[in-house]
Amino acid sequence: MSPVRRGASRPIHNRLAVLRAERRMSRTELARAVEVNPQTVGALERGDHYPSLDLAMRICEVFDLPVEAVFSREPFTPLSREVYRPVRSEQ
């Protein structure tokens, strides 16, 4: 088995701000729960910093979600499109 080669850097997108808002959780509360600085949470949300695997797993545990629901290599579709898709009338 050959090793995975590092290519061009690809961003890691996340839904941290949305998940915090849904749960009425502040950056400070999330930071305490995962044992990081609140500024780290802000940097993650802005995409200025990417989490280690350990930190990503701790964040997912807080939200009780699988990693692919919180982090992705592709931009997330806005939840409004996923949840509130327009209903097409049958003609």
ChimeraX attribute file (.defattr): number of C-alpha atoms within 10 A of each C-alpha:
attribute: neighborCount
match mode: 1-to-1
recipient: residues
	/A:1	3
	/A:2	4
	/A:3	5
	/A:4	6
	/A:5	6
	/A:6	6
	/A:7	6
	/A:8	6
	/A:9	6
	/A:10	8
	/A:11	14
	/A:12	16
	/A:13	18
	/A:14	23
	/A:15	17
	/A:16	21
	/A:17	17
	/A:18	15
	/A:19	13
	/A:20	15
	/A:21	11
	/A:22	9
	/A:23	10
	/A:24	10
	/A:25	13
	/A:26	14
	/A:27	20
	/A:28	16
	/A:29	14
	/A:30	19
	/A:31	17
	/A:32	12
	/A:33	13
	/A:34	19
	/A:35	13
	/A:36	13
	/A:37	13
	/A:38	17
	/A:39	12
	/A:40	17
	/A:41	24
	/A:42	17
	/A:43	13
	/A:44	19
	/A:45	18
	/A:46	14
	/A:47	14
	/A:48	12
	/A:49	14
	/A:50	18
	/A:51	16
	/A:52	9
	/A:53	10
	/A:54	10
	/A:55	14
	/A:56	15
	/A:57	17
	/A:58	16
	/A:59	23
	/A:60	19
	/A:61	14
	/A:62	11
	/A:63	16
	/A:64	11
	/A:65	12
	/A:66	12
	/A:67	17
	/A:68	10
	/A:69	13
	/A:70	19
	/A:71	19
	/A:72	14
	/A:73	11
	/A:74	11
	/A:75	12
	/A:76	14
	/A:77	8
	/A:78	10
	/A:79	11
	/A:80	8
	/A:81	9
	/A:82	10
	/A:83	8
	/A:84	8
	/A:85	9
	/A:86	8
	/A:87	6
	/A:88	6
	/A:89	5
	/A:90	4
	/A:91	3
